[in-house]
Amino acid sequence: MAASNVTDEDHRLQAWNPRLALLVAATFFMEFLDGTVLTTAIPSIAADLRVPAPDVNVTMTAYLMTVAMGIPLSGWLAERMGARQVFCLAIALFTVASLSCALSQDLTVLTLSRVVQGAGGAMMVPVGTLVVLRRTPKSDLLRATAFLVWPGLLAPVLAPLVGGALTTYLSWHWIFLINLPLGLAAFLAAWRLVPGEAGNSSRRLDWLGLVLTTAGVGALVVGLELASGHAEAQWAAVWAAAGVAALSGAALWMRRSRNPLFDLTVFSTRTFRAMATGGFVYRLTVSSVPFLLPLMFLAGFGWTPLHAGIMVAAVFIGNIGIKPATTPLIRRFGFKVMLVFASLASAVTFALCSLLTADTPEPVMFALLVCSGAFRSIGFSSYASVQYADIVPGQLTSANTVSATLVQLATGTGIALAALLIRVFEELAVFSQDPAGPFRGAFLAMAVLMLFSTADSLTLHRHAGAEVSRPGPAPAEGQRPLPPASGRVRRR
């Protein structure tokens, strides 16, 4: 009986299920979209709720902060209760909270509803990823991450268009109401597709690690929000410093704890650590583009929102257009080459964006942004796959939760840094005669920062992540596969 159970388990774990990956990706898209879609609806919400427009920003901050602070707990919940139960609970919570948002009659109720919605989103993303990763053999990891990466690529680009269209032709309530049929369909599909697993009721919660981690993440998010706004710079620095101190304390505690919230030994694996070094910088700089581009077109070039939206859609076309080629490219050249190429090419496109003017031929501008989107997609897919290439099954939950937290922080840092750079270049008056000047300066600074990601990728072993990028014949039991015609994979 025991032998039969082992065989069934091995077979289940090797069962790559594209439908499951597509379901998880769809829930990700809902969560990512709702993080930024309210931007274009703020004036309409403010008028309807009879509050000043800047006050509505608290609903976006509350959502993003809840997502960031809730992610560290999600991994423990998945282990304690079972991944299917937590994933379905997350979808249900997100959907019900969306209805509450749509029915809100004042800003307080809307903000509280967004907090609950953020709690659902905080569980949906990391637990959904964990569900897919646990059932995907490493030879299929590139295909799996191809599904999981696209929501993060498309949502920031489509959010202004979707929010603007729903608000213009229907009302801002439909931004939330559209989640109801999607959420119901996702819940039913998740209950059917996600295999049920018993949770580990003996799994204890590291309360001190959780408090320090959530407090640190929350303080960092507040600091980033202050830095991206017009608050005094010293308060942003105080909150950020408090966040770093709390996270440092959490790391020290978890390295000594017998039952840590996260297994921090995942950072001893070089391919995972690449996500936290060069990958963090890559996502940070790339996340600034959907923020900088529309502002430069609107405030710098004097374009209409529709004109700017159509041009920004070029990034979306690049994201989608390169997708069929991303996996073959990684398999052909390996992770190191593709990461170096994606970061270096992205830095070049950022530098070229700093040279754009209102007189630049629009076909040239469009082509540049298509290329930028393509390089962005290659980099996202490469980092999303290589980080798990050498992670053993026992570390998967910790690696996934840490990665989701860092991704959330990198995205927020990119937007905050872009806003800060715009203000710095405005105050320096380097481009006093050019309305688009501060945006040029910001793009140029991001191009320089991106080179850190290039330098970090150059230090990777040439066969880094080869088990994923170039899967060969199945190894003998207990043996680690080798890359074709090469030496042993370097894990550390």
N, C-alpha and C positions, 0 to 999 in steps of 0.2 A: 504493500500500500504506500509506504513512504517513497519507494522508487517511482511509483506512478505519479505521486503528487509532485515530485521534483520535475518530472518530465512535463507535466501539465503546466507548471509554473514557468518553466523555461520557454515552453511554446507560447504562453500568454505574453511573456515579456518581449518576445521577438516579433509579436504581431503588430507591425506598423500599420496604423489606421489613419489614412488621410482624412476621413470624415470627422474623426475626433479632433485632429489638428485644425481642421477648418472651423469646427464649432468653437474651439477655444479661441481661435483668431477672431471670430466674429464677436465674441464677448469682449475681447481686448479692444476691438474697434469701438464698441459702445463706450467703454470706460475712457479710452484716450480721447474720443471725440467730445464727451461731456466735460472733459477737463478744460477745454478752451472754446467750445462752441458758443458760450454765452457772450463772448466779446462783442460781437456785432449786434446782440440783442439788448445790451445794457441800456441804451436810451429808451427803448420801448418798455422794458421792465420798470425803469425808474418812473416813467410817466404813468404807468398803470398802477404802481404801488404808491405813488405820490411821495417819492423820496429823491434826493439829489442823485444824479447819475454816478458820481464817484463812490457813493455809499454801497452801490450794488456790487462793487468789486469784492466786498467781504464774502459774497457767496462763492466766488471763484477761489479765493484764498482758503476759505473753510473746507472746500472740497479737496483741493490739492494737498492741504496740510493733513487732513484726515487720511487720505490715501497713503501719503508718505509715512505717517506715524503708525498706521495699521499694518503695514507690510511685515514688520519684524515678528508680529504675533501669528501671522498666517501659517508659517511653516509648522509651528508647534500645534496649532489647531488641526492641521491636516494629518499630523502624526497621531494626535490624541483621538480625534473623532473619525478619521478616515477621509481620504481626499474627495470621494464622490459626495459625501454628506456636506462637506464644507463648501465645495464648488457650487452645488445646487443651492445651498443656503445663501451664498454670495449673490447668485443670479436673482434669487427671490427678493433679497433685501434691496438690491439695486433697482429692481423693477418696481417694487412697492414704493420706494422712496421717490422714484421718478414721478409716479402718480401724485404723491404728496407735494412735490415741487410744482406740478402743473396746477394743483388746486389751491396753492398758497395765496392768501389774501393780503399778507403783509411781509415785510422784509425779514422779520424775525423767524416766522414759520418757514419761509423759503430757505434761509440760512441753515436752520436746524435740519430741514429735509435734505439739504445738500451734504450735511455732515453724515447723515445716515447713508446717503447714496455713496459717499466716499468710503464709508466702512465696508460696503458691499464691494466696491471697486478694489479696495485694498486686499481683499481675499481672492477676488476673481482672477487677477493677473498672475500672481506667483503660484497659486494653487492650480490654476489651469495649466500653466507651464509645467509644473511638476507632474500632473496627470499625463501629459504628452511625453515628457522625458523618460518617465519610468517605463513606458511601453515602447520605446524606440531604441532598437539596437544602434550602436554607433555608426554602423555602415549606412544607416538611413537618417542620421542626425542632420545632415545638410538639407535633405528634403523636408524634414520636420520644421527646422528653423525658418525655411523659406516661407512656410505658412505663418509662423508666429511673428515674423519681422514686419510684414506688410502693414499691420495696423499702426505701428509706431511711425512708419514712413508716410502713410497717407493721411492719417487723422489731422496732424497739425496743418497740412496744406488744404484739406477740404473743409476744415471747421469754419473758417470765415464764409465760404461759399454756402455751406449747408445752413448755418445760422442766419445768414442774410436772406436766403431764399425763403426759409420757413417764416421768419419774422415779417418779411415784406408781403408775401402772398397769403399767409394764414395768420398766425400770431405767435408770440414767444412761447406760449404754452405748448405748442407742438414740438418744440425742441425736446421736451420731456415726454409728451404723449406718444411720440414715435417709438419710444423705448418699450412701451407696453406689449404690443404684439411681438416685437423682437425678443423681449425678455421671456415671454411665455413660451415661444417656440424654442428658445435656447434652453430653458429649464426642462422641457419635455425631452429634448434631444440629449441633454446631459444625463438625465436619469436613465435613458436608454443606452447611451454609448459608453459612458464611463463605468468601468467595472467596479462593483462594490467591494470594499475591503474593510475588514474590521480594524478599528483604531487600537492604539496601544494605550489602554487605560492606566498603565503604570508610568507613563511618560510624565515626569514632573515638570512644572514650569519654573524656569529660572526668573523669579520675580525681580531680583535686583538687576539682572542683565536686561530684562524687559523695560524696567523703569528708566534705567540709564540710556538705553538705546532709543526708546521713543521720545524721551525728553531731549536727547541730543539731536535727533532728526527733526523734531518739532522746532527747536531753537534755530537750527540751520535754515529751515524753510521760512521762518519769520524774518531772519536776517536777510535772506535772499529777496523776500517780498519788499522789505524796507529799502534794500539797495536798488531794486528795480523801480521803486516809486520816487517820490520827491521828499522823503523824510530826511532828517539829519543823518549824515553819514556815520556819526559816532554811535548811534543807536543800532544801526545795521551791523557795525563791527562788534558791538557788545553782544548782541544776540548770536552772531556767528561764532565768536570766541567761546561763548557759553556752550554752544552746540558741539564744538570741537572738543572742549574739556569733558563734557558728558560722554561723548563717544569714546574718547581716550580711556576714561574710567571704565566704560563698559568692556572695552577690549582687554584691559588689564584684569578685570574681574573674570571674564569668560575664559581667559587663558589659564586661570587657577582653579576655576570651578569644576567640580566633578560632574555636574549636570548643566553645562552651559546652554544658553539660548541658541547660539550658533557654534559650530565646530570651526574655529578660526584656522585650523591647520590647512584649510582649503587654499589659503594664500601661499603655502609652500609649493604649490603646483604652478609652475611658470605660465602655462597656458591660461589658467584661471586668473592669475595675477595680472596678465596683460589686459584683461577687461577693466581692472581697477586702476591701471596706470594710463597707458596709451589709449585704452578704450574709453576711459572716463573723459579724457581730453577730447577725443574724437567726437563723442556724443555731445559734449558741452558745446563745441564750436559749431557742429552741424545743426544743433537745436536752435542756434541763434538766427539761422537763415530765414525760417518762416516768420520771425519777428522783425528782422531788419529789412527784408525785401519790400513788404507792403508799405512800411513807413517811408522808405526811401522813395518809392514811386509816388506816394500820396503827398508827403510833406516836401520832398526834395524836388520831384519832377512836376508836381502839380497835376497829376493824373486823377481821373475819377476812380472811385472804388471798383467799378466794373472793369475798367481798363487794367487796373493793378491786379485784380483777381485773375483775369485771363492770362496775364503774363506770369504770375506766380504758378499757374497751373502747369507751366512748362516743367517745373520741378517734379510734379506728379507724373508727367509723361515720361520723364527720365527714369523715375523710380520703377514704373511698370514696364517700360520698354526693355530694360536691362535684365529684368527678373529671370526670363528663360535661360539667359546665358550665365547667370551668377554661379550656379552650382557647377556647370562644366568648366568655367574658368578656375574655380577653386580646386577642382579635381586635377586640372591640367598643370597649374602652376604652384599650388600649395598655399597655405594660409599666410606664411611670411611675405611672399611676393605680393599677394593680393592686398594685404594690409598696408604694406609700404606704398604700393601703387595708389590705393584708394585715398590714403591720407595726403600723399604728396600731390596727387591730382586735385583733391579738394582744396588744398592750400592755393594752388594755382588759380582755380576758379574763383576763390574768395578775392585774391589779388586783382583778378580781371574785373570782378564786380565793383571794386573800388574805382575803376576807371570809367564805368558807365556814366553817360550823361543823357539828358532828355533828347539830345540830337543823335544818339547812337542808333543806327538802323535797327528797327525792331526784330527783323529776322535774325540778325547777329545776336541780339540780346536774348532772344528766345532759344537759339541754339546753345548759347552759353549756359542757360539755366537748365536745359535738358541734360547737358553733360554733367552739371553739378548734381542733379537728381540721380543720375546713373552712378556716379562715384559714391554718392551717399548710400545708395542701396547696396553696393558691393561691400562697403565698409561695415554697415550694420549687420549684414548677413554673415560676414566673416567673423566678427567679434561674437555674435550670438552663438555661433557653432563652436569656435575654438575654445571658448571658456569652459565647455563641458567635456572636451576631448579626452582629458586625462583624469577626470573626476571619477572616483570609485562609487558604486551604488550607495554605500553608507554615508557618503558626504553630500549626496545629491540635494537633499532638502536644505541643508545649510548653504550650499553654493547657490542654489536657486533663489533663496530668500535674500542673501547678501547682494546678489546681482540685481534683483528687482529694486532693492533699496538704493543702490548706487546709481542705477539708471534714472530713478525718480529725481535724485539729487543732482545728477549731471544735467538733466533737462532744465530744472529750475535754475541752476547756476548759469547755464548758457543764456537764458533770457535775461537774468539779472545782470550779468556781465555786459551783455549787449546794450542794455538800457544805461548802465553806468558809463560805458565808453562813449555813447552818444552825448551824455551830459558833459563828460570831460572835454571832448573835442569842441562842444559848444562854448564852454567857458574859456578854453584856450584861444578861441577865435582864430584858429589856424586857417579856417576856410570861411572867413567873414563875408566874402562876396558870393558864396556858393551855398544855397539852401540845402543842397545834398551833401555838403562837405563833411558834417559830423558822421554821416552814415558811411562815407568813403573811409574815414579814419577808422571806424569800427570794423569794417570789412578787412582792412589792411592789418589791424591788430589781431583779428581772428585768424588770418592767414599765417601770421608769424606763430601764433599759439599752436596751430595745427601741426607745425613742424616738430613739436614735442612728441606727438603721436607717431610721426614718421621715425624719429630717433629711437623711440621705445620699441617699435616693431622691428627695427634693424637688429636689435639685440636678441630677438627670438632665434632659436635653433632652426636651421634650414628645413628640418623635417617636423617642426612643431605641429602637433595635431594630426599627424599622418594617418593615424588609425581611423580618423573621420574623413579626411580629405582624399585619401587614397586607400580605401579598404581593399585588402587582398583576400586570399583564401582564409577560411576560418582557422585560427590557431588551435593547437592541441590544448587539452584541458590544463589550466594553470599557467599557460604561456601567454605572453603579450605579443601581439602581432608586430611585425617589422615593416617599415615602409619599403616599397619596391626598390631593389638595387641600392640599398643604403645601409647605414649603420643603425644602431638602436635608437629608438625615440627617446629624446631627453625630456624627462617629466619635470625636473626641478629647475 
